[in-house]
């Protein structure tokens, strides 16, 4: 009977840690030569999108993973995912990406996630 509290503590700790991801600092090395400016992507047509995402179960694992995947996508300038509001705000280059492409990025993270609504907005973090 004495081992029951220790076992419960172990299980609680395991569940708590299983949803957390350890992020590595993002380090970007920039070459200062003139040739390096050729590889910097230029945003031709900046647009804003609001996306409603269903299926997220936690902020640390689910929302952070979706946000990271969106931010690593070529054509996405910036993305922020709010777990509690089930919403993603995205700044993207509409010459390189479509709303369907953005939806596909979220769905590619996991079959558990679905995009309920995605729409263009006039600005980033526009409140309804």
N, C-alpha and C positions, 0 to 999 in steps of 0.2 A: 504493500500500500504506500510505502514511503516513496517509491519510485514514480508514482502517478503524477505528482506535481512537477517533477523534473521532466518527465515525458511530455506533459502538457506544455511546459515552457519551451521545450525543444521543438515541438510541432508549431507553436505560435511563432517562434523565431524563424523557422523554416518557411512558413507561409508569408511572413512579412518580407523576408529577403528575396523570395522567389519573384516578386513583382517589380523589384527594383533593378535598374540597369546601371552599370557603372560607365559613365561617359568619359571618354578620353578628351583632353583639351584639344581644340581644333587649332593646329599649327599650320600656317601657310608660309611657305618659303617663296619669296618673290625675287626674281633675278632683276637687277636694275639695268640690264642692257636694253638697248632700243628694240631689239627683237622680241622681248618679252611682252611688249604692249600689243603685239599682233595676236596673242593668244587670249587676251582679256575679252570676254564676251560683251558685246554692246547690246543694250536693250533698245530695240527699235520702237516698240509700241507697248508701253507699260499699261497694264490693266489690273483691275482688282476683282477678286472673287470671294464670295462667301459660300462655304460648303457646310451642309449639315451631315454629320457622320454618325451612323448608328452602329452599335456593337462593341463600343469601347467599354472595358470593365475596370480600368484603373488609369490614373493620370501618369504615373511614373513609367509604366510599361507601354500601355497601348497608345496613349496620346503622344508621348515622347517619341515612340517609334515612328508613328505616322508623320509627325512634324519633322523628324530627322530625314526620313525618306523623301518628303516633299522638298526640303531644303537642299538635298543632294541631287535633285533632278535638274537637268539642263533646261533652261528656260524659266525656271522659278527663281525670282529675285529674293523673295522672303516668304516664309510661311509660319503661322502661329496657330497651334491647336489648343483649344480650351476644352478640357475633359468635362467639366461640370455643365457647360452650355452645349456640349456636343457639336461644337462649331470650329471650323478652320477658316482663317482669314489668309488669303494668298495674294501676293503681288507677283505677277508673271508677265512674260513677254508674249503678247497675243499674236505676234508674227511667228513664233516658234511653237506655241502650245495652244490647245483649245480647252474648253471646259471638260470635254470628254476625256482628253489626255490627263487632266488633273484628277478626274474621277478614277481613271484607270490606275494611276499611281497609288491611290489609297487602297483600291481593291487588290492590288498586287502585293501589298504588305501581308494581308491575310484574308481568307474567305469569310472570316467572322465580321469584317467591316463592310458596311454598305453606305453609299452616298444617297441620302434621301432627297436632298435639294441642293442644287448648285446654281449660282446666279452671279452675273457681273454686278458690281457695285461701283459707285462713283468715287469712293475713297476707301482706304484701309481702315478697319475697325468702325465702320459705319453702324450706328445704332438705329434700330427700327423704331 
